[in-house]
Amino acid sequence: MRIETLQPDEVFVFGSNASGAHGGGAALFAYECFGAVWGQSEGLQGQSYGIDTMSGLEVFREQARRFVDFAAQHPELRFVMTEVGCGIAGYTPAQVAGFFADAPPNVVLPESFVDVLGAG
């Protein structure tokens, strides 16, 4: 599913880098279309939410945990996730989908993550 528009209560979840330089991939799309803030790598930014996927798996895992907690605290929002970490960062869904295994129902995981988690 390609995300092109959002409803007012939806948030686009994308992979970022530590400097918040949203120069390519989903990060650039978030910057151009959904209010991502240049220089902010993590967290809610306009109608988007960044997760640093470029600083290694431990940082990625920790930021994914914080995202899952944030989403649970904001049931009024619907978080639509890209294949976070599976583009420019170079990870596979098998490597990272588990970071989102405890995501609440208001997080819409990409199909490839659902496939990996369902196989577990």
C-alpha positions in Angstrom: 0.0 0.0 0.0 1.4 3.3 -1.0 0.5 6.2 1.4 -0.3 9.3 -0.6 -2.8 11.2 1.6 -3.8 11.2 5.2 -7.0 11.8 7.1 -6.7 14.5 9.8 -6.2 11.9 12.6 -3.6 9.9 10.7 0.2 10.1 11.1 2.8 9.0 8.6 5.6 6.9 10.2 8.9 7.0 8.5 12.6 6.2 8.9 15.0 9.0 9.5 18.6 9.6 10.3 20.3 11.0 13.5 20.6 14.5 12.0 17.0 14.7 10.7 18.2 15.4 7.2 15.1 14.2 5.4 16.8 14.1 2.0 15.5 10.9 0.4 12.9 8.1 0.5 10.0 8.2 2.9 11.7 10.9 4.9 11.8 13.3 2.0 8.1 12.5 1.3 7.3 13.1 5.0 9.1 16.4 4.8 7.5 17.5 1.6 3.9 16.3 2.3 3.3 15.7 6.0 5.2 18.3 8.1 8.4 16.5 9.0 10.8 19.0 10.5 14.3 19.3 9.0 16.8 18.6 11.8 14.4 16.6 13.9 15.1 12.9 13.7 12.6 11.3 16.1 9.1 11.8 17.2 5.9 13.6 16.1 6.5 16.2 13.5 3.4 17.7 11.9 1.4 14.8 10.6 4.4 12.5 10.6 6.5 10.5 13.1 10.2 9.9 12.6 12.3 6.9 13.8 16.1 6.9 13.4 16.8 3.8 11.4 20.3 4.8 10.3 22.2 4.7 13.6 22.3 0.9 14.1 19.8 -1.7 15.2 20.1 -0.9 18.9 19.1 2.8 18.4 16.4 1.7 15.9 15.0 -0.9 18.5 14.9 1.7 21.3 13.2 4.4 19.1 10.7 1.8 17.9 9.9 1.0 21.5 9.4 4.7 22.2 7.2 5.0 19.2 5.0 2.0 20.3 4.6 3.6 23.7 3.7 6.9 22.1 1.1 5.3 19.9 -0.4 3.5 22.9 -0.7 6.9 24.7 -2.5 8.4 21.7 -5.4 6.1 20.8 -7.1 9.1 19.1 -4.5 8.9 16.3 -4.0 6.3 13.6 -0.3 5.7 12.7 0.3 4.5 9.2 3.7 2.9 8.9 6.0 2.7 5.9 8.5 -0.2 5.8 10.6 1.6 8.3 14.2 0.7 8.0 13.8 -1.4 4.8 14.7 1.3 2.3 17.8 3.4 2.5 18.7 1.9 5.9 19.0 -1.5 4.2 17.3 -3.8 6.7 14.8 -6.5 5.9 11.3 -6.9 7.3 12.6 -10.1 9.0 15.2 -8.1 10.9 13.0 -5.3 12.1 9.3 -6.2 12.1 9.7 -7.7 15.6 10.5 -4.2 17.0 6.8 -3.5 16.4 5.3 -6.7 17.6 3.6 -5.0 20.6 2.2 -2.1 18.5 -1.3 -1.2 19.6 -4.3 -1.5 17.2 -4.0 2.2 16.1 -0.7 1.3 14.3 -1.2 0.1 10.8 1.9 -2.0 10.0 3.1 -2.6 6.5 2.0 -5.9 5.0 5.5 -7.2 4.9 5.8 -6.7 8.7 2.4 -8.3 9.3 3.6 -11.3 7.2 6.8 -11.7 9.3 5.0 -11.3 12.6 2.2 -13.7 11.6 4.9 -16.3 10.7 6.4 -16.0 14.2 
